[in-house]
Amino acid sequence: MSTLNDLEKISQKYSDSAEEFIRSGVILNLKEKQRLLQIERFEILSRYQATTVKELNHKITEGKAPEHPGWEDLIELKNIEAEIKEIENDIKIL
């Protein structure tokens, strides 16, 4: 594991303060997590040929999509969307 001294040297090498270097690394990490969640969201919606959670909910309630595993996927989608929003808020804070 790198020490703070190593981090200082590397950040100076790329003309950043250690704080900015860490901040930008955290933001990149959060954006990658967000991207992976968005892919997962898209894959679930694609299974049902839906573009939004609302559309999937409508398809399930209308019987145009199977209830099982539709409801479970719908819950998963809602959790994914909440996590994406939380990541967006965290990025704004930084």
Secondary structure, DSSP 8 states (H G I E B T S, - for coil): ---HHHHHHHHHHTT--HHHHHHHHHHHHHHHHHHHHHHHHHHHHHHTT-SSHHHHHHHHHTTSS-HHHHHHHHHHHHHHHHHHHHHHHHHHH-
